[in-house]
Amino acid sequence: MMATAPLLAGQYQSIPSETTIWFDAPAKSFTESSPMGNGRLGAMMFGGVNEERIVLNESSVWSGSPQNSDRPDAYKVLPEIRRLLLEGKNPEAEALVNANFTCQGPGSGGAQYGCYQVLGNLHLFFAGDASAPFQNYRRQLDLNDAITDLHFDQGGVTCQREMFVSAPAQAMVLKLSASKPGQISFTASLDRPERFQTVASARNELLMTGQLDNGTDGKGVKYAARVRILHHGGKLSVHYGRDRLPRVFRTSNDRSIGGVVNRYEPRCPQVLSIAAQGPYRRLSKIF
């Protein structure tokens, strides 16, 4: 969830060091970002001051498609492989393994095998002087509650971002706060490396959809990701697929479970709407 709210003096409190992973600068690489997740959804916050990037993941975003790679008669040569190994004839045994125990068809060597893919990136581009200095930067992940908290001072204003991934709500939640009113202004965008389209599906929503490559006809897993804005005060506008002040993020796709295809398109906004109705602090109770 992402909301805008005043930040009270002294509101920020440090947490015990033994349960804290913290940084004093924005992440320069993926491994320096702050990881959050609930087992299905994942997020990596880079914590940039003027430009925030949050890498988004969902457990079933895979390319590729099913293929018949079984070798039903492989077991018949297993006694011979064992005999060769016991006689020290390893090259001969290896040749039989490669000839009979590898996948038939392309296996892992072709595009049909597929791979896990990133869902996308949520970008926040903050208004203001990009060269303005900032102080007292701290980005910390509390391992007790899986919440990442970022705060810094810039231009006489203390800015704070708080993010977590809710398990009950199945949503990624990001809240923005500032110590002075009217100091939070940014544009938001959703993208990924390939096969996506992002539109403003409503005045307060971004929708990214696409279909991954299945390795045969290109019609693989379909996915949908949404950002919904629930802002407190200020103005909201849409410009060429970007909008302001996102709050709740939700994603789903059309993977098959037990032969039944999930209705990913209606489920995505439905679950997001339920999450958006809940109080922020209730959503933060992720366990």
Sequence and secondary structure as in RCSB ss.txt:
>XXXX:A:sequence
MMATAPLLAGQYQSIPSETTIWFDAPAKSFTESSPMGNGRLGAMMFGGVNEERIVLNESSVWSGSPQNSDRPDAY
KVLPEIRRLLLEGKNPEAEALVNANFTCQGPGSGGAQYGCYQVLGNLHLFFAGDASAPFQNYRRQLDLNDAITDL
HFDQGGVTCQREMFVSAPAQAMVLKLSASKPGQISFTASLDRPERFQTVASARNELLMTGQLDNGTDGKGVKYAA
RVRILHHGGKLSVHYGRDRLPRVFRTSNDRSIGGVVNRYEPRCPQVLSIAAQGPYRRLSKIF
>XXXX:A:secstr
   EEE  TT      GGGEEEESS  SSGGGSEEEE SSEEEEE   SSEEEEEEEETT B         TTGG
GGHHHHHHHHHTT HHHHHHHHHHHSS SSSGGGSTTT  B   EEEEEEE S TT  EEEEEEEEETTTTEEEE
EEEETTEEEEEEEEEETTTTEEEEEEEESSTT   EEEEEE SSS EEEEEETTEEEEEEE   SSSS   EEEE
EEE   SSS   EETTEES   EEEEEE  EETTEE  HHHHHHHHHHHHHHS HHHHT   
